[in-house]
Amino acid sequence: FERLRKIDGLVPVKPAGAFYIMVKIEVEKFPTFTSDLHFVETLVAEESVFCLPGGCFEYPGYVRLVLSIGHDVLQDAIQRIEDFCARYIRNT
């Protein structure tokens, strides 16, 4: 949660004992993407980080990340998400 919270353009919702976390995409900061699905498809294609668009869970504008993976794998995935967001964030 803490690492995701530091990524510009993402706003994680702290989970309460769940095995996943919902993360809001501040879409205005990522003008390249037209939807949460577009964001996820590009993230999967470029960084091999599999997650689901929030629209699948009636949370459009969010992504859902699974937390029930090994710590090292999770840290690697978050690093990839950081790199991805840094590439696409709108410089203001």
N, C-alpha and C positions, 0 to 999 in steps of 0.2 A: 504494500500500500504506500509506504513512504517514498519508495523510488518512483512509482507511477505518479505520485502527487507532484513530484518535482519536474515532470516533463511538461514543457510549455504546450498548451493546446489540449491536454488531457485532464479530466477531473474524475478520479476514481471515487466510488462510493464504498466506504469501509464496510466489508462484509461482517455479518454477525454470526460467525460459525459456519458459514457456507463453504463449499469447495470451489467456489468461483467468485469472481469480482466483476461488477459492472463498471465500465469506464465511459464517461461522457466524452464525446469528441466535440471540441469547440470548433464547429464547422467553418465559422468565419475566419479562422486562423489557417485553414487548409483549403484554399480556393480550388485546388486541383480536383478535389473529390466532390462528387455530386450527391453522395449518400453514404450511410454507414456501410452498406454492401460494397460500394466502390472502394472505400477505405480498406476494408477487410480483404477484398480480392487482391488489391495491390500489395498490402502487407504480406499476404501469403505468398504471392508470386515473387516478391523481391527479397523477403527476409525469412521465408519458410517458418513463419510464426502463425500457427493455425489458431484462429479464434472465430467466434460467430458474431454476425451483426446483431445489434440489439433489436432490430425489427423482427427477428425470429421470436422474440419474447415480449413483443408489444412495447419495446423501449427504443423507438427510432432515435438515431443520433448517438447510440451507445455501441460499445463492443463488449462481449462477454469473454473473459479469460478464465481458464480452468487453473486452479491452484493446487490440485492434487497430483502434482508431478514432483520429481526430485528437486531439491534446492538448487543444485548446480544448473539443471536444465531451466528452471524458472529464472534464475539470474541471467542466463544467456539469452533467454527470450526477452526479458526486460531490456537488456542492452540492445538487442536488435530493434525493439520498439523505439527506444531512445534514438537510435541512429536513423530509423525511418522517419520519425517525426521531425528530427533536425533537418533532414533533406527537404521536407515538404512544407514546413512551417512558413507562413508569410512573414517576411522581415518587415517590421514596422518602425 
